Each structure stands twice: as structure tokens, then as C-alpha cells.
């Protein structure tokens, strides 16, 4: 009886399942790790494990399954910005641009990541007519806005600070590339 009770507690302990899945993936036991994550989803769904499961499915090139778990996760956690954002990005990858953009547009409270991703998805899928300038203090959103201006061939009034560059190398490269592309004729 004690063994059965401890097994039930383990199966319903989301942190134990997450830890076990991380250990299994670390030991290259991906099928057992996936089993831990699907059990967690079945018995005690939570946002970190749903995101982890969707991420692993995406890495295994199982895009429909990853989207399925994110959609099902939204049934448990409606309006969760992390689930919505990840689902929108996977829908974009699957060629469902309108669904992805709509999902981000209809978020109850859009955070800076969702705002930056919405701008990027509109640019990626050629929805440039839907892009309007919104002042933002978020650097990623500013870089994405500048990139959309470059994509349209517009000279933007936006000027980003190239003196204090971020530590993130991808963001640093994007900032410099877009700033210099847009203001090539001006002295920086």
C-alpha cells in the first residue's frame, strides 16, 4: 500500500516529473523523458512541462504534436502568454500565418515578447500593411520595427543606440545590421 501511495504521489508531482524528464534527456533516454512529460500532461498539466514537451516534440520534428499539446494546454490555462506565444510561432512555422497573427493579436494582455513576435510575424508573412509604429522601450521590438522599415525600403526616424550594445550576440547583430542598413547615408 505504501508503494502504491508513493507511486500515485510521484505520478501527480509535476516537479518530480519535470526533474525526471530532464535527467532522462540528459542521459539520452529521450523516449523515457517523453513518457515522463506526457504522463505529467495527463495527470497534472502545468505550463513549464507543456512548454518542455512541445519544445522536445518540435526538436524531434513533430510539429503537429507540439501544436496539439500547446492547444490542449490552452484549454487548461486559457490566455497563458507563454503557451499562446509558442503556439503562434509554431503555427507560423506550419504556414498558418493568419492563425498565428490572430492568436497574438487577441491576447488579453500582450507582453513585450508577444509584441515583438507579432511585429516579426507580420513582416515575415508579408502583412506589412498591418504594421503601425508604436513607441516601445523594448529593444527587440525596436529592432523588429526597424527591420520592417528596411523590408519596406523606408527610411525610419527610429535610431537605436549603437554605443551600448546588448550582450546577446543575435540581438547585437540584428541591431547593427538594421541600423546601418536603414541609416547608411547618415553618420552614426
N, C-alpha and C positions, 0 to 999 in steps of 0.2 A: 504494500500500500504506500509506504514512504517513497519507493522508487517511482511509482505511478504519479504520485502527487508532485514530486520534484520534476518529473518529465513534463507534466502539464504546466507547471510554473515556468520551466525553461522555454517551452514552446510559445508561451504567451509573453515572454520577456523580450521586448523589442531591442533592448541594448545588448542582450546576450546573443540574439540572432545576428545583429549587425557586427558584433565583435567576431563571432564565429565565421561569418561570411568573409570579413576582411582577412582573418587568419587563413581560411581555405584558399582564397585567391592568392594570398602571399605564398602559399605552399604549392601553387599551380594545380590546385584541385578545383577547377572552375565549375564543374558540374555539381559538386557538393556545395560550393559557395552559392550557386544559383538556387539550389534546393533550399538553403537557409533563407535566402531573400524571398522566394515565393511562399515559403511557409510563414514568414513574417507578414507578408501581404495578406495571406489567407486568414491568419489568426489575430494579428494585432497590427493592422496597417498604420504606418506613420510616414510622414513626409521624407525624412532622411533616407529611410530604407527604400521608398518608392523611387526616389531620385537615383539612388545607388543601383537599384535593379534596372531602371531604364537606361542608365549610363552603361552598365555591363552589357545589356542587350544591344545597345547601339554599337558598342565596340565589337560585338560578335556579328555585326551587320544584320541584325534582326530588327529593322526599323519598324515594321508594323506591330511587333510585340512590344517594343519600347513605347510606342504611341498608345497602345492599348492600356498598359499599366498606368501611364500618366492620365489618360482619360478616366479610367476607373478610380484613380486616386482623387481626381477632382470630385467624384461622387461622395467620397468620404470627407474631403477637405475642400469644399467649394471656395472659389476665389483665392486660393493659395497662390501668391505671386510666383513662387519658385516652380510649382507644377505648371502653371499657365505659361510662364516664360519658356520652360524647357519644351513643353508640348508645342508651342508656337514655332520654336526653332526646328523641331523635328518635322512639323508639318511643312515648313518652308523647304526643308531638305527633300521631302517626299513630293514636292511640286504642288502643294496645296497652299499657294501664296495667299489667296483671298481668305481662306480659313485662318491662316497664321496671323495675318494682319488684323482681321476681325477679332480674334481672340485677345490680342494685346490692346486693341482699341477699346474693348468692352470691359477691361479690368476695372474693378471698383476703385482701387487706389493704385495707380501706376507708380512704381518706384523708378529711380534713375536708370537702373539696368534695363527695365522694360521699355522705358522711353528711348534709350539709346538703341535697343534692339528693334523697336518699331521703326525708327528712322532708317536703320540699316536695311531692314526687310523691304521697306518701301523703295529704297534705292536699288536694292538687289533685283527686285521683281519689276522694275520699270514703272512704279507708281509715283513718278516724280511730281505729278500734278497735285498729289495729296500732301506734299511736303510744304510746311509753312515754318517760317523762322520763329522759334520760341527761345527767348533768352534762357540759358541754362548755365549754372555754375559747374555742372558736371563735365569733366574734361572729355570723357568718352563721347558724350552727346555732342559736345562742341566739335570734336574731330569728325564724328559721323556727319554732322551738318556741313562742315567744310568739304568733306568728301562728296556729298550730294551736289554741292555747288560746283565742284570740279567736274563731276559727271555731266552736269548740265552745261558746262562751259561758261558759268557765271563768275564774275569777279565778286568775291564776297567782302563785305565790310568786316567780317569776323577776322580777328587777328589773334592768334594764340601765342602764349608766352614761350619762346624758344630758349630763354635763358635758364629757367629752372625746369629741366625735363624730368618726366616721371622715371621711376626705376624700372617699370615694366617695359621690356625691350620692344614688344609688339606695339604697345601704345606709343612709345617714343618714336619708332619708325613711322607709324601712321601719322603722327602729329607732324613730323618733319616733312614727310613726303607730301602731305596735303597742304601744309602751309606754304612750302616752297613752290608747289605746282600752281597754287592759286595766286600767289604774290610774286611771281618770278620777275616781274618788271620793277617791283619796289625793293628798296634796300631793307633788309631785315636787320 
